[in-house]
Amino acid sequence: MTKVIQMTRTGGPEVMELVDVTLAPPGPGEAQVRHEAIGVNFIDVYFRTGLYPQPLPAGLGMEGAGVVEAVGPGVTHVKVGDRVAYAGRPIGSYAQARNMPAAALLVLPEHIPFETAAAMMLQGLTVQYLFHRTVALKAGDTILFHAAAGGVGLIACQWARVLGVNLIGTVGSDQKAALARANGAAHVINYNTENFVERVREITGGKGVSVVYDSIGKDTFTASLDCLAPLGMMVSFGNASGPVPPFSLSELASRGSLFITRPSLMNYTAKREDLEAAATSLFGVVGSGEVKVPVHQRYNLADVAQAHIDLESRKTMGSSILLP
Ligand code: NDP
């Protein structure tokens, strides 16, 4: 038997129930992973509330790290005893143990502990593709990055510093501002007390930024467009405040022939070679110490409701994990 989080309906944190299930042996192409740590991500909230629909009953969670305990027929990527981590589908990492497609697993370098892996895989692979593939940032670029003290945000602050990119970060409190600055943000704006469009114009001498990374969605979308220089790129990659309402393409023309994209990590890592290249890049900056991913919040698997309450109420900073 193994304990897993299951939901039979969508809704608030109370819909997540800890249940005992019998774990089948891994099928063809699968590996059984016993988790040592599990990542908590804002996307888990979208699946829990039903913003992102999935058939019910369902598990939750898209990130984990642990040890391979068994492999099914035809598995080549991992073997029993390997230390592994993953980020992505199928959903269901809120569990003591589970079966995963072996092709989605990455063998962890010695220097990366399980807790760090669970804290960094999904958020770190996200920053990797956002900064290297959605747009290939280069030294001297100035970008706006919302929620800069969050899980994705703190990794972005540090990775921007590595690349020589001037990151203007927005945050919701002075404590978060100090943390984002300490992690490498060149400028920080508290968007609860300051008008971030005006501040971005001031900081950039009226020019605007070349890229906005917006994971807040509804509350910031239009103002984010106002921060872009002509021909700038709007990267709308999340909806922490709610989905972006429909908008007219002429909004892009009137602001200077802007570009827009709505990317997802799953598309950027769908091919094994892309997943491996992104992981090598992430393991590289973490291994060198240029990007540090401490665990800021730890919860027992049974207390997952509290983890979601804290994340949704904007209490957390950096990454959160569950211990199985
Ligand atoms: P965070 O740790 O960043 O938590 C979300 C943060 O968003 C909060 O701490 C808060 O920071 C800010 N926020 C602003 N408005 C709200 C609101 N109304 N409700 C809640 N939070 C709000 O989460 P993650 O690091 O897990 O994810 C960050 C974002 O990136 C999410 O939107 C997520 O969906 C997205 N994402 C997208 C991916 C993709 O490939 N498309 C992959 C990974 C993440 P503050 O108090 O400073 O405002």
Boltz pocket constraint, residues with backbone or C-beta under 6 A from the ligand:
constraints:
  - pocket:
      binder: B
      contacts: [[A, 40], [A, 41], [A, 42], [A, 43], [A, 122], [A, 123], [A, 126], [A, 147], [A, 148], [A, 149], [A, 150], [A, 151], [A, 152], [A, 153], [A, 170], [A, 171], [A, 172], [A, 173], [A, 176], [A, 215], [A, 216], [A, 219], [A, 236], [A, 237], [A, 238], [A, 239], [A, 240], [A, 241], [A, 242], [A, 263], [A, 264], [A, 265], [A, 266], [A, 311], [A, 312], [A, 313], [A, 314], [A, 315], [A, 316], [A, 317], [A, 318]]
      max_distance: 6.0
